[in-house]
Amino acid sequence: MYNAAGTQILTLTGLRFDANLGILAHEKNAPQPIQVDAELSLGTQPLAPRDDDIQHVLDYRKVRQIIIDECTAEHVNLLESLIGKLAHRLMQLPGVLGVRVKIAKLEIFDDCEVAIRVETGQW
């Protein structure tokens, strides 16, 4: 059983925090809530890691912090700019072959969520 392998995808869903994002006056003056969903393709991996050591896998705590740090580093006018920057940063993580990321602005409209989704790399 432990010799078997499969495609591994690390997923963070529903990560919510405030970011400085947008072109409208009220968006420039105060942060707004966003939600980030991310999938990181790690390619073919053994079904069980070679040992039970966190040093030998991609630590999802670090991925979570990178997402927050990239999205809160500075004011960004466009959602497209922010998601591009974030996808690029996540692709640089060791072992990551592909990234799917979605960023949603949660309070733009009362009747819908506005989001952008990007997919890059190998799936």
VOPAGU-2260 file (C-alpha; in pm, 1 decimal, decimal comma):
REM VOPAGU-2260
SITE   aa  ch    i         X         Y         Z
SITE  MET   A    0       0,0       0,0       0,0
SITE  TYR   A    1     272,0     250,3      91,6
SITE  ASN   A    2     441,6     204,6    -245,0
SITE  ALA   A    3     136,0     350,8    -417,7
SITE  ALA   A    4     128,0     709,4    -541,0
SITE  GLY   A    5    -131,9     964,1    -638,9
SITE  THR   A    6    -174,6    1324,5    -744,3
SITE  GLN   A    7    -164,2    1552,9    -442,3
SITE  ILE   A    8    -337,5    1891,3    -423,8
SITE  LEU   A    9    -311,6    2122,3    -123,4
SITE  THR   A   10    -631,3    2325,1     -79,9
SITE  LEU   A   11    -714,2    2627,3     135,2
SITE  THR   A   12   -1078,4    2729,7     111,0
SITE  GLY   A   13   -1264,1    3027,7     250,6
SITE  LEU   A   14    -967,8    3222,4     389,3
SITE  ARG   A   15   -1115,1    3560,0     485,7
SITE  PHE   A   16    -930,7    3876,5     583,4
SITE  ASP   A   17    -923,0    4248,7     500,5
SITE  ALA   A   18    -713,2    4383,1     211,7
SITE  ASN   A   19    -644,1    4725,1      64,7
SITE  LEU   A   20    -793,2    4677,4    -278,3
SITE  GLY   A   21    -994,2    4880,5    -526,1
SITE  ILE   A   22   -1027,1    5201,4    -723,3
SITE  LEU   A   23   -1325,4    5365,1    -551,8
SITE  ALA   A   24   -1270,6    5635,1    -289,5
SITE  HIS   A   25   -1403,5    5427,6      -0,2
SITE  GLU   A   26   -1187,1    5133,7    -114,0
SITE  LYS   A   27    -875,9    5352,0    -109,6
SITE  ASN   A   28    -952,5    5480,0     239,8
SITE  ALA   A   29   -1022,4    5154,2     420,3
SITE  PRO   A   30    -952,6    4784,7     378,6
SITE  GLN   A   31   -1234,8    4556,6     267,8
SITE  PRO   A   32   -1303,4    4188,9     328,7
SITE  ILE   A   33   -1191,2    3941,2      67,8
SITE  GLN   A   34   -1203,5    3564,3      49,0
SITE  VAL   A   35    -926,2    3355,9    -102,7
SITE  ASP   A   36    -950,0    2995,6    -221,4
SITE  ALA   A   37    -628,5    2830,4    -337,6
SITE  GLU   A   38    -533,7    2493,3    -481,3
SITE  LEU   A   39    -168,7    2397,6    -522,3
SITE  SER   A   40     -83,3    2101,7    -743,5
SITE  LEU   A   41     204,5    1902,9    -597,5
SITE  GLY   A   42     202,7    1643,2    -872,4
SITE  THR   A   43     256,5    1275,3    -811,7
SITE  GLN   A   44     334,8    1198,9    -449,7
SITE  PRO   A   45     351,0     878,6    -245,3
SITE  LEU   A   46      22,0     811,2     -69,4
SITE  ALA   A   47     218,4     830,9     255,5
SITE  PRO   A   48     515,3    1068,0     304,0
SITE  ARG   A   49     854,3     906,0     358,2
SITE  ASP   A   50     822,6     991,9     726,4
SITE  ASP   A   51     593,2    1188,6     952,9
SITE  ASP   A   52     812,9    1502,9     951,2
SITE  ILE   A   53     661,2    1841,7     857,7
SITE  GLN   A   54     994,8    1937,2     697,9
SITE  HIS   A   55     929,5    1693,3     413,0
SITE  VAL   A   56     593,3    1831,3     299,7
SITE  LEU   A   57     457,1    2172,4     198,4
SITE  ASP   A   58     345,0    2327,5     528,0
SITE  TYR   A   59      -5,9    2468,1     479,8
SITE  ARG   A   60      54,1    2717,8     763,6
SITE  LYS   A   61     322,0    2880,9     547,3
SITE  VAL   A   62      93,8    2879,7     242,6
SITE  ARG   A   63    -180,7    3050,2     444,3
SITE  GLN   A   64      58,5    3318,0     570,6
SITE  ILE   A   65     198,3    3383,3     222,7
SITE  ILE   A   66    -155,0    3439,1      90,7
SITE  ILE   A   67    -232,2    3687,9     367,8
SITE  ASP   A   68     104,8    3864,4     334,4
SITE  GLU   A   69      83,4    3899,9     -45,2
SITE  CYS   A   70    -272,7    4032,4     -33,0
SITE  THR   A   71    -207,8    4284,9     244,8
SITE  ALA   A   72     141,7    4410,5     153,1
SITE  GLU   A   73      19,5    4724,8     -24,2
SITE  HIS   A   74    -285,1    4886,3    -179,3
SITE  VAL   A   75    -366,5    4736,9    -520,2
SITE  ASN   A   76    -618,1    4897,8    -753,9
SITE  LEU   A   77    -724,1    4592,0    -951,2
SITE  LEU   A   78    -830,0    4246,4    -842,0
SITE  GLU   A   79    -655,8    4122,6   -1156,7
SITE  SER   A   80    -324,1    4270,3   -1037,9
SITE  LEU   A   81    -356,6    4117,9    -693,2
SITE  ILE   A   82    -445,8    3769,8    -812,3
SITE  GLY   A   83    -160,9    3771,6   -1064,1
SITE  LYS   A   84      88,8    3866,7    -794,4
SITE  LEU   A   85     -46,2    3598,9    -560,5
SITE  ALA   A   86     -48,9    3322,6    -823,7
SITE  HIS   A   87     309,8    3406,6    -918,8
SITE  ARG   A   88     423,1    3390,9    -554,7
SITE  LEU   A   89     250,6    3058,0    -489,4
SITE  MET   A   90     408,9    2907,5    -802,0
SITE  GLN   A   91     750,5    2980,6    -649,2
SITE  LEU   A   92     692,2    2748,3    -353,2
SITE  PRO   A   93     902,1    2431,2    -359,4
SITE  GLY   A   94     729,2    2138,5    -524,9
SITE  VAL   A   95     434,3    2339,7    -658,0
SITE  LEU   A   96     357,2    2252,8   -1020,7
SITE  GLY   A   97      32,1    2441,6   -1063,2
SITE  VAL   A   98    -183,8    2698,4    -887,6
SITE  ARG   A   99    -555,4    2769,5    -897,5
SITE  VAL   A  100    -652,9    3074,1    -697,0
SITE  LYS   A  101    -976,2    3269,0    -658,6
SITE  ILE   A  102   -1012,5    3603,5    -484,8
SITE  ALA   A  103   -1361,0    3734,6    -407,0
SITE  LYS   A  104   -1460,4    4082,2    -295,5
SITE  LEU   A  105   -1735,2    4017,6     -42,5
SITE  GLU   A  106   -1903,6    4355,3      -2,5
SITE  ILE   A  107   -1908,5    4517,0    -347,6
SITE  PHE   A  108   -2270,8    4433,6    -429,3
SITE  ASP   A  109   -2561,2    4329,5    -209,4
SITE  ASP   A  110   -2684,4    4071,5    -455,4
SITE  CYS   A  111   -2369,1    3890,8    -571,1
SITE  GLU   A  112   -2008,1    3807,2    -503,3
SITE  VAL   A  113   -1744,7    3942,0    -741,3
SITE  ALA   A  114   -1441,8    3721,7    -794,1
SITE  ILE   A  115   -1156,1    3643,8   -1027,3
SITE  ARG   A  116   -1011,0    3295,9   -1068,7
SITE  VAL   A  117    -672,1    3217,3   -1220,0
SITE  GLU   A  118    -520,2    2883,5   -1313,2
SITE  THR   A  119    -154,0    2848,8   -1404,5
SITE  GLY   A  120     107,8    2579,8   -1427,1
SITE  GLN   A  121      58,2    2207,2   -1465,8
SITE  TRP   A  122    -259,7    2021,0   -1376,2
